[in-house]
Amino acid sequence: MPLPFPWIALFLACGLALIQWLMPQLPLLTRLLMNEFGFVVCLIGSGLAIRDLRRAGLASRHWIPLLGCALFALGFLYVGLQLWPSGAL
């Protein structure tokens, strides 16, 4: 059985967050692009996990990628806004 996209998005988000945590000396544009990409991927993963959750019923294994992707999306959004030169937040 192939791995569903929400799980792939969750693993990708873990990798992107780990790269940013281990290498804070990356250029600003690189970090901004990583945060934007991670946010979009996690947002799509959350949406697809919601779709899968509605199909399978509320008591299913789709809660894990939904919560993980949603939390990573919020984290990428927050860090991306903090990195922006004007310091939005």
Number of C-alpha atoms within 10 A of each C-alpha: 3 4 7 13 17 26 20 16 24 26 16 16 24 15 13 19 18 11 14 15 10 10 11 10 9 12 9 14 11 11 21 20 12 18 26 18 16 28 25 15 22 31 21 18 25 28 16 18 25 19 13 19 17 13 10 12 10 12 9 12 13 21 16 14 24 24 15 20 31 21 17 24 26 15 16 24 18 15 16 22 17 14 17 14 8 8 9 10 10
